[in-house]
């Protein structure tokens, strides 16, 4: 049966979403590299560092000890205890193991939280620019994404006033991501206090605090935790974190959620029917990571990302037509390319959208980035600086060459 013929069997919910644009951009870059092209791929949020040896050794030890069986659906007792200890030590937040679920990456945690709570037409407020999976996961679970635009002039962050305007009787969740993907924005204490004041007036709204980039920050002090600002909202807040970004463990697929016991229990019901427990020896490795076997690595990686952020900002800022706001965390920079919209390629084709520009960067110079349309704000593109210094330097030179090949036009396409 052909793809077209089978499409009539596909559910409306699945038809309402699309393949992850980051995965699509990465796959396109890989295909060109497979053809022998020189491609610098700066699309995905994946550390270029290898997982620290001590963490890998913990997995090997677990394998040799026979730790190869099914685990409890919500995660091993050892890992859930380590997560509880992490929040107590690092965040001064008191939890019990019944407040924690371990899943196959943070994405599964978010999906299960939405699946366990959304009824048809429930609304989920999502600040834009956003991680592309947020709105699609809401749609595929029957909900309605409600987007609030974060303005560049305000650091891409939403304000309390706009949050108040967006909340209705149908609002089920607010998703907050700090440090942010794709912009690197970090919410300050005062900004979070103002948002918390709004949320206190609307007790029917749950809060999903995505802290996946918690340990990758470039501000003078570590970013403030939402529950430090609003501890009274703890019973309505789900914390989402994982091992991927902090410990360069993307392929190990270990994420966790920490929140109200009733919510965690409902998410466990979903997980029991979807995947059961996460990988056994990957959980053992994450216990070792949280217990500090790679603590030096975490700080070294953070400082390396900080250096790379400065390198990329400096390089891109020299290219006419590009504007950059310095990220405060994560390993992304969100680049404004508005001044290049309407420009002409050497073949006479016009750059009408940020996707057109992204296609041109890949086609002409072999630099793969992701168009801002994927993140809900155009004309921008996202560049990941989780790459080697050499690749970043070369990418900036190539982007500059691609820009110089464009002819600015007086006709700008809206």
N, C-alpha and C positions, 0 to 999 in steps of 0.2 A: 504494500500500500504506500502511495506517495505521501510526502509531507503535506501537500495541499489537501489530498483526500482525507487524511487523518485529522486535519484541523477541526473538523466538525465534532470530533469526540472530545476535544480539549475543553476543560471547564472555563466558564466566563472569568473566574477569578484569575486563572493562569493567563488567559488572554489579556487581562488588564495590566500585566506586568511584563518586563522585558529582561533579557539576559543582563547581568551586571555590566555596566559600561566600562568599568575598570578591567574586568575579565576580558571583555571584547577587545579593548585597546591593547591589552597585553598579548592576547592571542594573535592579533594582527601583526604586532611587532615581531613575535616569535616566528610567524610564518615567513616574514620578509628575511629575518636572520637565517632561517633555514634555506632560503634561496641563495645565500651567500652575501646578502647585503650587510654593510656595517651599520648596526642599529644600536643606539644607546636607549635603553628602556627605562624611563622614569615615570612609570604609570602606577605601580602598585605600592601599597603601604607595607612593605616587607623589609626589615633590617637586612643590610648586606653583610652583617657580621654572622659568623657561624655561632651556633649554640655553644656556650662555654663548656669546656671539657668536663668540669666537675659535675655539671648537670647531665651530660651524656653518660658519665661514669655511673651516676645513680640509676639511670635507666638500665644500663648493662648489668649492674648488680641485681636489680629487681628481676631481670630476665633469668639470670643464673640461679636466683633463689626460687624460680618457678612462679613468679608473679605474672602469670599469663592467662588467668581465668576471668570470667565475668566479674564485674564489680557491682556494688550496690548502685541502683539507678541514680541516686542523687550524688554519687561520688564516694570514694573510700573515706573511712573515718579519719585516716591519717591526713589526707589532703584537706578535708573540711575543717579539721582542727587547725591545720597550718594556716588556712585562710582566716579563721576566727582570730588566731594569734597575730596574723599580719595586720588586720584592722585594729586590733587592740594596741599593738606596738607602734605602727606607722601613722594611724589616723585617730587614735584615741576614741574608737567606736566599739562599743560592747555588743557582741553578738553571741549566739549559740549555734551549734552545728545545725540545728533544725531551721536556721535562717539562711542556709547556704545550699546551693545546688551547683554541681560541676557538670559541664556539658562539653560537646565537641566544638569548642571555640565560642567566643562571645556572640557571634551571629546567631547560633542556635539558642543561646540564652534569651536574646531579644525576641526572636521568633516565637519561642515558647511562652514568653510573658504576654505577648500580644494574642497568641492563640488561646491562652488560658483565660483571657479577660474580655476580649472584644466580642460584642454582639453586632449583628448587621447594623451598619450606619453609625456605630459609635465613632467619635472623632478623636484623632490624635494630633496634637499640635507639634509641629516640627519647624524649628528655626532653619531658615535658608541663609547661606549655603549649607547643605546637609550631606551626610554620607548617603549615597544613592540607594542603599538597601532599606533605609528607614521608610520612605513612602511606599515602596513596593511591598515590603513586609506587612504594612498596614493594610494595603489593598487585598493582598492574597489571603488575609485573615478576615476579610469582610468589613474592615473599617474604612474610614474616610480621612485621608491626610489633610490637615489644615496647615497651610504654610504661612509663616511669618517671616517677612524679608528682613534680614539683618543688613543694615546699610554699611557701606565701606567707611563712611564718615564716622560711624560709631563702632568701628572695629569688627564689623560683621556680626554684632551681638544684638539680641532683641532687647527691647526696653519693657519695663513693667507696664507702661501704658498700652503698648501694642499687645502684650499678653492678656491684659484685662479685656481688651476689645475682642480677642479671638476666642475666649472661653464662652461656651454655651452650656445649656443643660445636657447636651449630648457629648460633651468632652469627657474622655476617659483617661487620657494620658497627656503629659507634657514630656517631650524628650529633650534633654539638655546634654550636650557633649562638650567637655572642657578638660584639657586642651582639645581644640576642635580639628576635625578632619572635614573639610579640606583647607581651612584658612589659617590654622594655628592660633586662633583666638582663645584667650583665657578670661573667664569671668572673674571680676574683682570681688572683694568682700562686699562693697557697697552695692554693686550690681546684683549680686545674689540676694542680699538682704531685701532689696526692692522687689525682686521676683517672688521671694518667699512671702512677703506681705500680701501680694496678690493671691498666692496659692492658699494662704490661710483663710481667705474669704470664700474659697471654693473647695470645700472638703470632699467633693465627689471626684476630684482630679488626682490621679496618681502621677508620680514623678519617676521617670527613668533617667538616672544619672550615669551617663556613659563616660567612664574614667579610664578608658583603655590606654590612653597616652599619659597616664598619671605621672610617670617617672621621666617623661621627656619634656622638659620645660627650660625656658631661657630668660625668665623674669628674675628680678633680684632675689626673690624668695619663692619657695615652692607654692604652686597654686593652692588656694584655699579649697577645702572640701565642702560640698553643699551641706552636709549634715553637721559641720561645725557652725555654719551660719544659721541653720534651721534644724536643730536637734529635735524639735517638737514635731517635725514632719517625717520622722523616721518610720513611722508605721504606714506611711503612704509612699515610701521611696524604695525603688529597686536599684541597687548598685551593680553595674556591669563592668567586669574587668577580666583580665586573663594573662597568660604567660607570654603571648605572642610577641608583643612589642617590647616589653621591658627586658625579656631574657632572650630575644631573638629565637623564639620557639614557634614560629608560625606553622610549620608543618606538623607540630606535635598535637595541634588542635585541642588545647585545653583552655577553656574559659569558665567563668563562674558568675553566678548571680547571688547577691546577698540582699535579703529584704524581709518583709513580714512573713511570719511562718505560714499563714494561710495561702499567700501567693506562691511561696516556694513549694508548698505541698501540691497546689494545682499545677504548677509547672512540672513537678515530678510525675504527675499523672500523664501529662502530655508526653514527656520524655520516655516514659515506660512503654508507650506505644509507637514511638518514633525510632529510638536508637538504643534504649537501655543505657547502661553506664558507659562512661568514656573509657578510652584506652587505659589499661591497667598500668603498664610500665611508664606511660607518659604521665600518669598521675603521680607515680612514685618520683619521677624526675622533677615534677613541679613542687612536690614537698621539699626536695632538696634545695630547689631554687628559692622558695619562700623562707627556708630556714637559713639562708644567707651564704650558701657555698659559692655564689657568684656575685657577692655584693660589690666587689671592686669593679666588676664588669659593668654594672648598672650605671655607676657614676662616670666611668670612662666613656661609655657609649653616649651618655647625655652630653658630656662636654664635646665629644666629637660631632654630634648633631648640631650643637650650638655653633661650632666653628664652621661647619658646612652651610648652615643657614646664612651666616654672615658672608661667606664666599659667594653663594648664589645670589643673595640680595645685591651685593656690590656688582656682580657681573651683569645681572639682568637690568639693573638700574641704568647701566651705560648704553643700553640698546634703545634707540629712539622708537617711540610708539608703545613701549611697555611701561607699566606702572606697578609697583610692588609695595604692599604693606608688610612690614617685618613681622613674621610669625612669633608668637610668644611661647609656642610649644608644638608638639607633634613633629613630624619630619616632612611637612609639606609647605609649599608657598603657592599662594593663589594670585595669579598674574593677570592684571587688567590689560586687555589688548584692544580696547575700544578704538584707539587711534589708528589701528590697522584695518578696521572694518571699512570696506569700500576700496581698499588698495587692489592693484592689479598684478597678477602673476606674469612671468615672462611670456606665457602662451596666450595672454589676453584674458584669461579667466579672472573673475572678480572674487575677492575674499568677502563673502557676504555675512558669514557667521563665525563664531569661535571654532566651530567644528571644521569649517573650511580652512582656517588658519592651522589648526592641529593637523589636518590632513596634509597641508603644505609642508609643515615642519618634518613630517615623517617621509613624505614623498621626495622632497628635495634634499634633505640633509640627514635623514635617518635618525631623527630624535622623536621618541614616542612619549607623549604626554596625554592628558585627558581633558576634553573640552568642558568648559564651565557649565554648559547646558545639562550635563549629567548631575550637577550639584545644585541646580535650581537658581543659578545666577549667571547671566551672560552680559557682555562678552568677556570671559575669563578663560584661563586654563590652569589646571593643577599640575604642578611639577613636584615629584618626590625627590628629596635630597638624601634618601636612604641609599646612597650609592657611593662609590669610591671618589676620592678627590679628583683623580685623573678623569673619570667619566664625567663628573660635573663640569670640570674645566673645559673638556672637549665639547660637551653639550652646549655650554654657553657660547663658545666660538661658532658652533654650527647654527644655533638659533640666530646669532648675529648675521651670519652669512645668508640665512634664509630671509631675514628681514631686508637685507641690502638688495636682494633680488626682486623685492616688491616695489612697485611704483605707486606712490600715494595718489589717490584720485580725489577730485573735488566732489564726486558723487558718493555720498555715504548712504548705505542701505540700512534702514531702521530695522 
